[in-house]
Amino acid sequence: MTPRVKEILSWYGADNTGTLTNLARLLNHGRLAGTGKLVILPVDQGFEHGPARSFAPNPPAYNPLYHFGLAIEAGCNAYAAPLGFLEAGARDFAGEVPLILKVNDNDSLREEKDPNQALTADVRDALRLGCCAVGFTIYPGSAHQLDMFGQLRAYAEEAKRNGLAVVVWSYPRGGTLSKDGETAIDVAGYAVQIAAQLGAHIIKVKLPTAHIEQDAARKIYDERRIPIATPADRVRHIVDCAFAGRRIVIFSGGAAVFDDDKLLDEIRAIHAGGGFGSIIGRNSFQRPKPEALRMLRAAMDIYGSPATAAGTR
């Protein structure tokens, strides 16, 4: 156990030994083991976006076992997926990679101004499959947000009681938010704070822009001269919104663009800003495996390097 991992675990003093052990499993696995950084492979897109949109660019990815192998060969800290994908391979790959069960999901068969998530698995499934954590999506800003907040609180309480960690996808959407507002710096910071207040150990958020959505927030950002000009500045602010960096914040890999220079520049900014890592789905599994492995290992090399002075927390 490295001093950095011990420090991170010390932030979760209300949790039981089982939950801390499972957090340690995540932090001590793969090529970034012991660094306090995370690169996770998430594959919930088949449910969220449909199989052809998700897997046709790389047909071997239709097979659930492909993703277990990719996460293991790349040296990811964990593999996250909905119930069906994990059930398809958990026995074959038992103990080879930490698993995160995504316990709620949405689909894209209809357009919704205010999206919601269906409860598609539970804590008992996570325990049966040997998972170290459950994953839960919330949509701050949606008309359904209060129901999702209540569901997350209940799932988090049960997960922690059973020794599991809680990973929250906090994605602002719906309501009166503009499209730009979904990744606005003030809204992203608010989404991270909400997830932390609801008991998340690890929070996934999209990399924010410098756009400020709320007039009341703009006044404070201007008066206090909060630095948000660069991507690293914005990451640093988002991490501050997560209890001054005492909750793990990781950032989405975004839509598949296959532009490694752009993707790795974003990862350098996350690292420089004190972010804890990335969760990279479509930019991983929609490539041929050799290309995906090269990209994931390049990302891990960045996170495994010393942070710049400006990014050190």
N, C-alpha and C positions, 0 to 999 in steps of 0.2 A: 504494500500500500504506500503510494508516494505521498509526500507532504501535501501536494496540491489536491489530490483526491480526498485526503483526510480533512483538508480545509473545506472543500465543497460539502462533504457529508455533515460537517459541523453546523451548516446553515439550516439543517432540517431536524432540529432538536426535538420537535414534537412527535417525530415518527418512531415507529417500533423497529426492533432489530431486523425483522424480515424485510421491511421496506428499505432500510439503509443498505442491507446486503444486496438487494436487487439493484439499487442505484449504483453500488460499487461494481456489480456485474457489468452494467452498461459502461461505466467509466474505465474499467480495467480490461476491456476486450478489444481485440483487433490491433491494427497498426498504430492507433493513437492511444493505446492503453497507458494509463497513468498520467497523461498530459493534462487532463481536465477538458479536453476537446472531444467533440463527437462528430462523426459522419455516419448518418443513418440512411439506409435504403428504404423508402416507403413505396408500396405498390397497392394503393387503393384506387388507382385511376380506372381500372376495369369496371368497378362499380360506379364511380363518379362520372366517367366520361364515355363509357362503353368500350367493348373489347376491340373493335376494329380501330377506333381512334387511338387507343392506347397501345395495342400490340402489333398491328399490321406493319408498322415501320421496321419491326425486328421480329419476324414470325416466331422464333424460338420462345419469345416472351409470353406467348399464349399458354405455355406450360407452367403451372405454379412452381414446379421444382427448379425451373431455370433461375428464379429470383433468389431462392435459398443459396444456390451455387454461386450466383454473382456476388451476393453479400459476403459469403465466406471467402471466396477467392480474392475479393478486393480488400478484405480486412476491415469491413465496416464494424462499428460498435454494436449495431443492432439491425434487425429487419422488421419492418412494420407492415401489417396487411390486415384486411378483414378476415372474418371467421373462415370462409371457404378456402381461401388460399393457404392459410396457416394449417387448417386441418389436412390439406392435401399433402403436406410435406413435413409436418412437425415430428412425426415418428421417424422418418428416414434420416432427418438431420438433427435428431435430439442431442442437445448439449453442444452443438457446433457453433451456434450463433445465438445471442440473446434475442428474444422475440417480444414484439409489442403488438398486442391485439387491438385493432381499431374496432371500437364497440358501437360506433354510430356512423351512418353513411347517408349520402344523398345521391340522386341520379340526375341526369341532364335530359330526361325525356320530355320535359316541359320547362318553359321559361317561367321563372318565379321572381317577382320583384323582392319578395321577402322569403328567402330560402329557409328551410328547416332541415333537420336530420332525423332519420329513423333510428331507433335503438335496434341494432342488428346482432348484438352479442352481449354477454355479461361477464361479471367477474369469475363466475364458476367456469365458464369456457376458458378464460385466461389461465386459471389454475390447472385445469385439466390438460391444457396444451403446454404447460411448463413455461409460460411467459413470465417475464420480469416486470412487465408494465401493461397498463391499458392506455389506449389513445382515444381521445374524445375531441370532436370538433364543436366549436361554438361560433356563432355569427353575431358579434356585437353590432348593433345597429338594425338588425332584422326585427320585424314585428313579433317574431317568435323568440326573441332573445331571452326573455325572463323564464320561459319554460326550459330553454336549454341550460340556463344558469342553474336552475333548480335540479335538473337531471344530472348535470355535472357534479354538483355538490354531493348528491346521493351516491353516485358511482365512485367519486373520489373517497368518500368515507368508507364505503365497503371495500374498495381496493386496498386502502391503507390498513384497514382492520385485518385484512388477509395477507399483509406483507408485500403488496405490490406497489410499484411506483405509478405516477400519473403523468401522462404526457398530453398536453392540450394544444390542438391546432386552433389558434385564435385568429379568425379571418373576418374582419369587418365587412359587412355587406347589407344591402337592403335599406329600408326606411327612407330617410331623406338624404342618405349619403350619395354624393356624386360618384362617378366611376373613378375620378382622380382621388376622391376622398377615401376609397378603399385602401389605398397605400399611403395616405397622407401621414406626415410625421406625427402630428398630434393625435390622429385617430389610431395609428399603430401603437403609440405609447400607451394610449388609453386601453386598447385591447390587451396588451401585455399586462398592465396593471390588474385588469379584471380577472384574467386567468390566474395570476399569482394570488389574488385575494380569494379565489375560489378553491385554492389548494393545490395548484399544479406544481409538480417538481421540475418539469421541463416544459418550456413554452415554445411553440413553433409559430413564427410570424413571417410575413413577407418582408423583403427588404424595402424600407420606406423611401419615399421621395421627399423633396424639400417642400412640397405643397402643404399648406395649412388649411384645413377644411372649416374649422369652427372660428367664428369671429372672436369669441371670448378667449379662445386659446391663442389666437394670433396676437392679441394684446399682450399676453404674458410673454410669449416668445420674443416679441419686439422689446418690451420693457426690460426684460432680464437678459437680453442678448444671448439667448441660448444658441450655441453653435450648431447649425444644421446644414451648412453649405456643402460639405463633402459627404460621400457615402460613409466614411469612417466616423465623421462627426455624428451622423444620424444613428449609426449602430451604437455608438457610445451613449447617446441619449436614450435609446430604447433599452439598453442594458440598465441604465440608471432607473428607468421606469419599473423595472423588475426588482424592486426592493434594494436599490443601489447595488445591483449585481449579485444579490444573494439568492437569486433564482436563476436556473440555467435557461438561457435564451438561445435557440438555434433558428436558422433562417432558411426559408424555402429556396430550392434550386431553381424555381420558376418553370415557365413553359420551355419545351424542348426547342432550342435554337441552334444547337451544335456549333456554337461559336465559342471555342475554348478560351480564346483570349478574353472575351467579355465575361464568361463565367468565372474564370480564375481571377480576373480583376475584382469581381464582386467578392470572391472569397478572401482575397488579400485585404479588401476594405473591412470585411467582417472581422478578420483576425486583428487588423490594426486597431479597430474600434473596441476590442475587448469582447466580441461575441464568442460564444462557446462552440460554434460549429455550424454545420449545414445538414439538411435533410433533402437529398437529391434523388428524385424519382425519374420523371420522363427524360431528363438529360443523362440518365444512366441507362435504363433498360430499353430505350428506343434506339440505342446504338448497337452495332455488332459488339459482342462481348469483348474482344481485344481492345477496341476503342474505349469502351466503358471502363475497363480496368485501368487503362492509361490515364483517363480523365480523373477517376476517383483517387487513384494513387497520387496524382499531381495535387489534387485538393488536400489530401492528407499530408503531403509534404509541406504545404503552406502552413497548415494548422500545427504541424509538428515543429516548425521553426520558431525561433525567438520572436516575440512580438516587437514592433518598433516602440521606441520610448513613448510616442504619443498614444500608442494603443495599449500600453501596459496598465493593468488595473491594480 
